[in-house]
Amino acid sequence: VVIWTFGEMLDSPSVAAFTADRAPAHVRGRYQSALGVTYGLAFTVGPLAGTALYQVAPAGVWYACGLLGVLGAALALAAERRPTPRI
């Protein structure tokens, strides 16, 4: 719990700024809304899918977490390669 709490403390402030920096000015609100919906879906679907997977294959939860973590990191790195918008 301590590890993911520190992860959330480091991630939460920067993810909204990262999203705002990548969004064109005229749709910045839509990007922020999509970010909020994504978090809401994760908090809703994650526990349901995790417990269902745990019933079938307990070790599969850790494989799924690892796979989703690598996928998220790859997507974040791919987004970093795009040039930042000019103001």
All heavy atoms as an XYZ file, in Angstrom:
637
protein
N       0.826     -1.183      0.000
C       0.000      0.000      0.000
C       0.872      1.250      0.000
O       0.566      2.229     -0.679
C      -0.957     -0.012      1.214
C      -1.677      1.305      1.366
C      -1.942     -1.147      1.098
N       1.968      1.216      0.747
C       2.865      2.369      0.801
C       3.449      2.655     -0.573
O       3.530      3.813     -0.996
C       3.985      2.119      1.840
C       5.049      3.189      1.773
C       3.403      2.056      3.235
N       3.807      1.615     -1.303
C       4.432      1.806     -2.619
C       3.456      2.462     -3.579
O       3.788      3.434     -4.248
C       4.936      0.456     -3.176
C       6.101     -0.034     -2.335
C       5.336      0.592     -4.638
C       6.552     -1.430     -2.648
N       2.215      1.964     -3.674
C       1.314      2.581     -4.645
C       0.822      3.948     -4.169
O       0.474      4.789     -4.986
C       0.199      1.667     -5.086
C      -0.980      1.460     -4.184
C      -1.859      2.395     -3.740
C      -1.439      0.219     -3.666
N      -2.821      1.824     -2.969
C      -2.586      0.474     -2.900
C      -0.989     -1.086     -3.776
C      -3.288     -0.519     -2.253
C      -1.696     -2.075     -3.134
C      -2.827     -1.783     -2.382
N       0.827      4.202     -2.860
C       0.474      5.533     -2.380
C       1.502      6.556     -2.831
O       1.153      7.644     -3.297
C       0.346      5.536     -0.848
O      -0.687      4.619     -0.472
C       0.011      6.917     -0.324
N       2.782      6.210     -2.725
C       3.821      7.112     -3.223
C       3.718      7.276     -4.737
O       3.934      8.364     -5.266
C       5.224      6.627     -2.824
C       5.595      7.023     -1.428
C       5.666      6.074     -0.429
C       5.870      8.349     -1.123
C       6.007      6.436      0.860
C       6.210      8.717      0.164
C       6.274      7.760      1.165
N       3.372      6.204     -5.437
C       3.180      6.301     -6.878
C       2.056      7.254     -7.233
O       2.178      8.069     -8.147
N       0.959      7.176     -6.497
C      -0.162      8.087     -6.741
C       0.208      9.525     -6.411
O      -0.190     10.455     -7.114
C      -1.376      7.668     -5.906
C      -2.058      6.427     -6.413
C      -3.203      5.979     -5.530
O      -3.319      6.475     -4.381
O      -3.995      5.147     -5.983
N       0.983      9.727     -5.348
C       1.382     11.086     -4.982
C       2.289     11.703     -6.044
O       2.232     12.906     -6.287
C       2.097     11.084     -3.625
C       1.160     10.821     -2.472
S       1.869     11.010     -0.808
C       3.501     10.396     -0.926
N       3.097     10.890     -6.677
C       3.978     11.401     -7.730
C       3.247     11.530     -9.062
O       3.536     12.426     -9.848
C       5.185     10.488     -7.887
C       6.132     10.419     -6.695
C       7.181      9.351     -6.915
C       6.768     11.764     -6.433
N       2.302     10.654     -9.321
C       1.627     10.623    -10.608
C       0.481     11.617    -10.720
O       0.335     12.286    -11.743
C       1.090      9.208    -10.869
C       0.318      9.122    -12.161
O       0.928      9.329    -13.222
O      -0.893      8.862    -12.101
N      -0.330     11.726     -9.698
C      -1.557     12.516     -9.790
C      -1.343     13.971    -10.205
O      -2.052     14.461    -11.077
C      -2.325     12.450     -8.475
O      -2.781     11.140     -8.279
N      -0.403     14.697     -9.625
C      -0.233     16.089    -10.059
C       0.290     16.213    -11.487
O      -0.081     17.131    -12.208
C       0.786     16.667     -9.084
C       0.843     15.727     -7.950
C       0.444     14.389     -8.483
N       1.126     15.285    -11.893
C       1.752     15.430    -13.211
C       0.877     14.934    -14.357
O       1.005     15.423    -15.481
C       3.092     14.693    -13.237
O       2.909     13.317    -13.022
N      -0.034     14.003    -14.115
C      -0.825     13.451    -15.216
C      -1.803     14.488    -15.775
O      -2.000     14.556    -16.987
C      -1.538     12.146    -14.797
C      -2.701     12.404    -13.868
C      -2.015     11.384    -16.007
N      -2.389     15.319    -14.926
C      -3.299     16.360    -15.427
C      -2.527     17.406    -16.222
O      -2.995     17.863    -17.277
C      -4.042     17.008    -14.269
N      -1.346     17.778    -15.749
C      -0.523     18.747    -16.482
C      -0.045     18.162    -17.804
O      -0.030     18.856    -18.832
C       0.664     19.171    -15.633
N       0.332     16.896    -17.799
C       0.774     16.224    -19.026
C      -0.359     16.215    -20.050
O      -0.158     16.509    -21.225
C       1.218     14.796    -18.692
C       1.662     13.996    -19.873
C       2.958     14.108    -20.343
C       0.795     13.133    -20.515
C       3.376     13.371    -21.438
C       1.199     12.394    -21.607
C       2.500     12.514    -22.061
N      -1.566     15.894    -19.598
C      -2.722     15.859    -20.487
C      -3.028     17.250    -21.034
O      -3.288     17.412    -22.228
C      -3.947     15.302    -19.747
O      -3.621     14.010    -19.235
C      -5.152     15.201    -20.641
N      -2.968     18.250    -20.192
C      -3.243     19.618    -20.640
C      -2.185     20.097    -21.630
O      -2.506     20.805    -22.591
C      -3.300     20.556    -19.444
N      -0.934     19.720    -21.419
C       0.122     20.125    -22.340
C      -0.031     19.489    -23.713
O       0.343     20.078    -24.720
C       1.500     19.755    -21.785
C       1.931     20.667    -20.658
O       1.335     21.757    -20.512
O       2.855     20.288    -19.925
N      -0.557     18.289    -23.765
C      -0.692     17.583    -25.036
C      -1.962     17.967    -25.791
O      -2.079     17.724    -26.972
C      -0.691     16.067    -24.811
C       0.630     15.532    -24.304
C       1.688     15.750    -25.358
N       2.970     15.217    -24.982
C       3.964     15.941    -24.486
N       3.815     17.220    -24.278
N       5.109     15.383    -24.201
N      -2.919     18.555    -25.119
C      -4.206     18.870    -25.740
C      -4.144     20.203    -26.482
O      -3.569     21.165    -25.981
C      -5.285     18.941    -24.669
N      -4.752     20.262    -27.661
C      -4.914     21.564    -28.308
C      -5.798     22.464    -27.429
O      -6.688     21.980    -26.727
C      -5.625     21.236    -29.622
C      -5.385     19.781    -29.843
C      -5.246     19.166    -28.492
N      -5.558     23.748    -27.464
C      -6.237     24.678    -26.557
C      -7.758     24.604    -26.673
O      -8.456     24.688    -25.661
C      -5.753     26.092    -26.819
N      -8.280     24.441    -27.872
C      -9.732     24.472    -28.045
C     -10.449     23.212    -27.562
O     -11.672     23.209    -27.457
C     -10.085     24.763    -29.506
C      -9.691     23.670    -30.456
N      -8.387     23.478    -30.847
C     -10.420     22.735    -31.073
C      -8.333     22.445    -31.677
N      -9.559     21.974    -31.834
N      -9.721     22.129    -27.274
C     -10.352     20.895    -26.766
C      -9.719     20.432    -25.455
O      -9.851     19.268    -25.078
C     -10.288     19.754    -27.820
C     -11.213     20.030    -28.973
C      -8.884     19.493    -28.262
N      -9.081     21.319    -24.753
C      -8.409     20.948    -23.505
C      -9.393     20.393    -22.486
O      -9.086     19.431    -21.770
C      -7.674     22.160    -22.955
C      -6.696     21.792    -21.872
C      -5.729     22.898    -21.596
N      -4.798     22.989    -22.724
C      -4.223     24.120    -23.121
N      -4.476     25.246    -22.498
N      -3.390     24.117    -24.131
N     -10.584     20.944    -22.409
C     -11.591     20.438    -21.480
C     -12.021     19.010    -21.800
O     -12.241     18.206    -20.910
N     -12.117     18.702    -23.078
C     -12.482     17.335    -23.482
C     -11.395     16.344    -23.074
O     -11.689     15.232    -22.635
C     -12.694     17.260    -24.982
C     -13.940     17.957    -25.437
C     -14.121     17.808    -26.922
N     -15.204     18.670    -27.375
C     -15.558     18.784    -28.628
N     -14.934     18.100    -29.566
N     -16.539     19.582    -28.963
N     -10.135     16.744    -23.241
C      -9.035     15.867    -22.843
C      -9.068     15.620    -21.338
O      -8.873     14.493    -20.883
C      -7.694     16.474    -23.241
C      -7.258     16.201    -24.650
C      -8.054     16.536    -25.742
C      -6.026     15.620    -24.910
C      -7.651     16.302    -27.036
C      -5.608     15.377    -26.203
C      -6.416     15.717    -27.264
O      -6.008     15.477    -28.541
N      -9.310     16.679    -20.563
C      -9.364     16.516    -19.111
C     -10.569     15.656    -18.709
O     -10.475     14.848    -17.782
C      -9.430     17.883    -18.425
C      -8.172     18.710    -18.586
C      -6.957     18.102    -17.907
O      -7.063     17.322    -16.971
N      -5.786     18.461    -18.388
N     -11.688     15.827    -19.404
C     -12.867     14.993    -19.126
C     -12.591     13.533    -19.455
O     -12.989     12.634    -18.707
C     -14.067     15.485    -19.932
O     -14.426     16.777    -19.530
N     -11.927     13.287    -20.572
C     -11.576     11.915    -20.944
C     -10.651     11.299    -19.895
O     -10.775     10.111    -19.571
C     -10.919     11.885    -22.314
N      -9.760     12.102    -19.352
C      -8.887     11.613    -18.288
C      -9.701     11.214    -17.066
O      -9.489     10.144    -16.480
C      -7.861     12.687    -17.921
C      -6.920     12.364    -16.759
C      -6.005     11.203    -17.123
C      -6.114     13.591    -16.393
N     -10.674     12.034    -16.690
C     -11.528     11.713    -15.551
C     -12.362     10.467    -15.771
O     -12.510      9.639    -14.872
N     -12.892     10.320    -16.983
C     -13.684      9.129    -17.305
C     -12.798      7.879    -17.248
O     -13.220      6.822    -16.761
C     -14.347      9.277    -18.691
C     -14.912      7.959    -19.185
C     -15.429     10.325    -18.638
N     -11.579      8.016    -17.728
C     -10.649      6.887    -17.699
C     -10.380      6.434    -16.271
O     -10.391      5.231    -15.975
C      -9.332      7.270    -18.396
O      -9.623      7.670    -19.730
C      -8.362      6.116    -18.416
N     -10.165      7.392    -15.373
C      -9.949      7.036    -13.971
C     -11.204      6.391    -13.381
O     -11.115      5.401    -12.647
C      -9.556      8.270    -13.152
C      -8.074      8.516    -13.118
C      -7.475      9.345    -14.052
C      -7.281      7.923    -12.157
C      -6.116      9.572    -14.034
C      -5.915      8.146    -12.117
C      -5.344      8.978    -13.055
O      -3.999      9.196    -13.036
N     -12.371      6.936    -13.681
C     -13.609      6.363    -13.174
C     -13.830      4.938    -13.650
O     -14.227      4.064    -12.875
N     -13.568      4.706    -14.930
C     -13.697      3.346    -15.460
C     -12.702      2.396    -14.809
O     -13.028      1.245    -14.499
C     -13.509      3.347    -16.974
C     -14.689      3.835    -17.792
C     -14.303      3.958    -19.262
C     -15.867      2.906    -17.624
N     -11.493      2.881    -14.598
C     -10.479      2.032    -13.969
C     -10.880      1.642    -12.551
O     -10.708      0.493    -12.139
C      -9.134      2.747    -13.961
N     -11.429      2.606    -11.802
C     -11.855      2.310    -10.433
C     -13.087      1.420    -10.391
O     -13.351      0.770     -9.387
C     -12.120      3.603     -9.662
C     -10.870      4.317     -9.246
C     -10.693      5.644     -9.566
C      -9.874      3.671     -8.532
C      -9.547      6.321     -9.190
C      -8.718      4.334     -8.151
C      -8.553      5.657     -8.478
N     -13.860      1.390    -11.469
C     -15.059      0.556    -11.523
C     -14.746     -0.833    -12.082
O     -15.105     -1.853    -11.493
C     -16.136      1.223    -12.394
O     -16.412      2.514    -11.854
C     -17.399      0.397    -12.421
N     -14.081     -0.873    -13.231
C     -13.830     -2.133    -13.923
C     -12.663     -2.899    -13.289
O     -12.687     -4.134    -13.232
C     -13.569     -1.881    -15.422
C     -13.172     -3.146    -16.142
C     -14.791     -1.267    -16.065
N     -11.664     -2.190    -12.803
C     -10.477     -2.838    -12.248
C     -10.769     -3.852    -11.152
O     -10.353     -5.016    -11.241
N     -11.475     -3.450    -10.094
C     -11.771     -4.424     -9.035
C     -12.642     -5.583     -9.511
O     -12.439     -6.727     -9.093
C     -12.509     -3.592     -7.981
C     -12.059     -2.200     -8.219
C     -11.846     -2.093     -9.696
N     -13.602     -5.300    -10.386
C     -14.463     -6.379    -10.889
C     -13.658     -7.373    -11.720
O     -13.760     -8.589    -11.536
C     -15.603     -5.806    -11.721
C     -16.611     -4.941    -10.971
C     -17.583     -4.281    -11.943
C     -17.342     -5.764     -9.941
N     -12.855     -6.863    -12.646
C     -12.046     -7.745    -13.498
C     -10.963     -8.449    -12.686
O     -10.681     -9.627    -12.903
C     -11.418     -6.942    -14.632
N     -10.380     -7.722    -11.741
C      -9.320     -8.320    -10.918
C      -9.811     -9.469    -10.058
O      -9.170    -10.515     -9.982
N     -10.967     -9.282     -9.426
C     -11.476    -10.375     -8.593
C     -11.965    -11.550     -9.436
O     -11.818    -12.706     -9.041
C     -12.606     -9.886     -7.669
O     -13.608     -9.232     -8.453
C     -12.086     -8.948     -6.612
N     -12.537    -11.264    -10.607
C     -12.952    -12.359    -11.496
C     -11.740    -13.145    -11.968
O     -11.761    -14.383    -12.000
C     -13.720    -11.802    -12.692
N     -10.673    -12.449    -12.339
C      -9.443    -13.133    -12.761
C      -8.821    -13.898    -11.598
O      -8.315    -15.002    -11.780
C      -8.448    -12.124    -13.337
C      -7.106    -12.670    -13.813
C      -7.308    -13.722    -14.904
C      -6.223    -11.544    -14.313
N      -8.887    -13.328    -10.403
C      -8.311    -13.986     -9.229
C      -9.018    -15.302     -8.918
O      -8.383    -16.253     -8.472
C      -8.384    -13.055     -8.019
C      -7.668    -13.596     -6.813
C      -6.280    -13.539     -6.731
C      -8.371    -14.164     -5.760
C      -5.623    -14.051     -5.630
C      -7.719    -14.666     -4.653
C      -6.339    -14.605     -4.594
O      -5.686    -15.106     -3.512
N     -10.314    -15.359     -9.159
C     -11.051    -16.602     -8.926
C     -10.600    -17.706     -9.872
O     -10.558    -18.871     -9.508
C     -12.551    -16.381     -9.097
C     -13.181    -15.635     -7.966
C     -14.675    -15.434     -8.180
O     -15.169    -15.498     -9.302
N     -15.392    -15.191     -7.094
N     -10.246    -17.319    -11.095
C      -9.856    -18.305    -12.105
C      -8.378    -18.657    -11.977
O      -8.006    -19.827    -11.978
C     -10.160    -17.766    -13.527
C      -9.673    -18.725    -14.587
C     -11.643    -17.499    -13.678
N      -7.536    -17.636    -11.890
C      -6.083    -17.846    -11.843
C      -5.458    -16.768    -10.976
O      -5.204    -15.657    -11.460
C      -5.495    -17.808    -13.246
N      -5.198    -17.051     -9.701
C      -4.664    -16.026     -8.806
C      -3.358    -15.384     -9.296
O      -3.181    -14.181     -9.174
C      -4.446    -16.779     -7.491
C      -5.416    -17.909     -7.542
C      -5.500    -18.294     -8.992
N      -2.470    -16.160     -9.869
C      -1.211    -15.591    -10.369
C      -1.453    -14.715    -11.599
O      -0.651    -13.824    -11.902
C      -0.223    -16.701    -10.706
N      -2.550    -14.940    -12.277
C      -2.861    -14.156    -13.471
C      -3.074    -12.685    -13.182
O      -2.864    -11.835    -14.051
N      -3.485    -12.363    -11.949
C      -3.667    -10.957    -11.576
C      -2.346    -10.217    -11.704
O      -2.281     -9.110    -12.234
C      -4.236    -10.838    -10.152
C      -4.275     -9.391     -9.696
C      -5.611    -11.454    -10.078
N      -1.258    -10.833    -11.242
C       0.053    -10.171    -11.297
C       0.559    -10.076    -12.729
O       1.174     -9.071    -13.111
C       1.051    -10.904    -10.407
C       0.629    -10.824     -8.982
C       0.177    -11.845     -8.197
C       0.561     -9.638     -8.178
N      -0.151    -11.366     -6.963
C       0.078    -10.018     -6.914
C       0.861     -8.300     -8.408
C      -0.103     -9.108     -5.886
C       0.676     -7.394     -7.372
C       0.210     -7.802     -6.137
N       0.286    -11.092    -13.527
C       0.674    -11.014    -14.942
C      -0.100     -9.908    -15.658
O       0.462     -9.157    -16.453
C       0.459    -12.350    -15.652
C       1.363    -13.449    -15.148
C       0.840    -14.647    -14.685
C       2.743    -13.283    -15.138
C       1.670    -15.648    -14.218
C       3.580    -14.270    -14.675
C       3.041    -15.457    -14.210
O       3.859    -16.444    -13.750
N      -1.388     -9.804    -15.353
C      -2.206     -8.755    -15.965
C      -1.732     -7.372    -15.519
O      -1.643     -6.450    -16.336
C      -3.676     -8.955    -15.605
N      -1.403     -7.224    -14.235
C      -0.886     -5.937    -13.747
C       0.419     -5.583    -14.432
O       0.637     -4.434    -14.834
C      -0.678     -5.982    -12.237
S      -2.202     -5.967    -11.294
N       1.301     -6.555    -14.578
C       2.572     -6.310    -15.260
C       2.371     -5.933    -16.717
O       2.982     -4.982    -17.221
N       1.498     -6.657    -17.395
C       1.220     -6.370    -18.801
C       0.611     -4.983    -18.979
O       1.035     -4.215    -19.849
C       0.276     -7.429    -19.370
C      -0.144     -7.242    -20.821
C       1.051     -7.451    -21.746
C      -1.256     -8.206    -21.165
N      -0.360     -4.636    -18.148
C      -0.978     -3.315    -18.244
C       0.005     -2.206    -17.871
O      -0.031     -1.117    -18.454
C      -2.222     -3.253    -17.357
C      -3.393     -4.101    -17.826
C      -4.493     -4.128    -16.765
C      -3.932     -3.588    -19.150
N       0.893     -2.470    -16.930
C       1.916     -1.490    -16.573
C       2.884     -1.228    -17.712
O       3.223     -0.081    -18.005
N       3.323     -2.300    -18.364
C       4.225     -2.145    -19.518
C       3.518     -1.433    -20.656
O       4.095     -0.550    -21.312
C       4.773     -3.528    -19.960
C       5.484     -3.441    -21.292
C       5.702     -4.081    -18.896
N       2.266     -1.774    -20.896
C       1.489     -1.104    -21.944
C       1.334      0.385    -21.636
O       1.520      1.237    -22.517
C       0.116     -1.758    -22.084
C      -0.837     -1.110    -23.085
C      -0.296     -1.232    -24.508
C      -2.207     -1.742    -22.975
N       1.011      0.718    -20.403
C       0.882      2.122    -20.008
C       2.182      2.885    -20.153
O       2.200      4.029    -20.619
N       3.295      2.268    -19.764
C       4.598      2.912    -19.901
C       4.940      3.138    -21.372
O       5.457      4.202    -21.748
C       5.670      2.071    -19.219
N       4.642      2.157    -22.212
C       4.924      2.301    -23.648
C       4.092      3.425    -24.251
O       4.602      4.224    -25.057
C       4.645      0.983    -24.371
N       2.826      3.526    -23.853
C       1.979      4.597    -24.369
C       2.456      5.968    -23.878
O       2.441      6.945    -24.629
C       0.523      4.368    -23.971
C      -0.176      3.207    -24.663
C      -1.539      2.955    -24.035
C      -0.306      3.462    -26.150
N       2.890      6.045    -22.635
C       3.400      7.311    -22.108
C       4.680      7.723    -22.822
O       4.877      8.892    -23.155
C       3.643      7.204    -20.603
N       5.556      6.768    -23.079
C       6.791      7.080    -23.807
C       6.494      7.485    -25.244
O       7.142      8.386    -25.794
C       7.743      5.886    -23.776
C       8.368      5.594    -22.417
C       9.157      4.295    -22.470
C       9.254      6.744    -21.978
N       5.520      6.861    -25.860
C       5.144      7.226    -27.227
C       4.561      8.642    -27.263
O       4.813      9.394    -28.194
C       4.135      6.229    -27.787
N       3.819      9.009    -26.239
C       3.245     10.359    -26.181
C       4.326     11.403    -25.958
O       4.208     12.530    -26.421
C       2.202     10.442    -25.075
N       5.389     11.052    -25.269
C       6.487     11.990    -25.036
C       7.215     12.341    -26.322
O       7.810     13.391    -26.432
C       7.498     11.401    -24.048
C       7.147     11.623    -22.612
C       7.204     13.079    -22.208
O       8.113     13.818    -22.623
O       6.306     13.482    -21.469
N       7.184     11.468    -27.289
C       7.907     11.714    -28.538
C       7.250     12.786    -29.397
O       7.878     13.333    -30.268
C       8.035     10.419    -29.336
C       8.970      9.449    -28.690
C       9.299      8.319    -29.628
N       9.663      7.182    -28.806
C       9.061      6.018    -28.814
N       8.089      5.766    -29.653
N       9.448      5.046    -28.028
N       5.995     13.044    -29.150
C       5.310     14.074    -29.922
C       5.814     15.439    -29.471
O       6.050     15.666    -28.286
C       3.813     13.985    -29.706
C       3.252     12.714    -30.275
C       1.741     12.718    -30.186
N       1.270     11.467    -30.706
C       0.221     10.827    -30.249
N      -0.458     11.335    -29.252
N      -0.152      9.695    -30.771
N       5.957     16.364    -30.388
C       6.421     17.682    -29.982
C       5.385     18.387    -29.096
O       4.188     18.225    -29.297
C       6.612     18.427    -31.292
C       5.793     17.691    -32.291
C       5.728     16.256    -31.811
N       5.861     19.109    -28.134
C       4.952     19.854    -27.279
C       4.363     21.012    -28.063
O       5.021     21.583    -28.927
C       5.669     20.379    -26.028
O       6.782     21.155    -26.429
C       6.151     19.244    -25.152
N       3.129     21.370    -27.788
C       2.507     22.466    -28.525
C       3.228     23.791    -28.263
O       3.707     24.038    -27.174
C       1.084     22.506    -27.994
C       0.936     21.397    -27.048
C       2.253     20.759    -26.824
N       3.275     24.601    -29.283
C       3.888     25.916    -29.123
C       2.850     26.914    -28.670
O       1.733     26.929    -29.173
C       4.495     26.369    -30.444
C       5.618     25.464    -30.852
C       6.188     25.935    -32.178
N       7.024     24.893    -32.705
C       8.345     24.973    -32.755
N       8.944     26.048    -32.351
N       9.044     23.991    -33.229
N       3.225     27.723    -27.745
C       2.302     28.745    -27.218
C       2.579     30.076    -27.893
O       3.653     30.481    -28.101
C       2.430     28.852    -25.691
C       2.045     27.528    -25.083
C       1.576     29.966    -25.154
C       2.228     27.443    -23.592
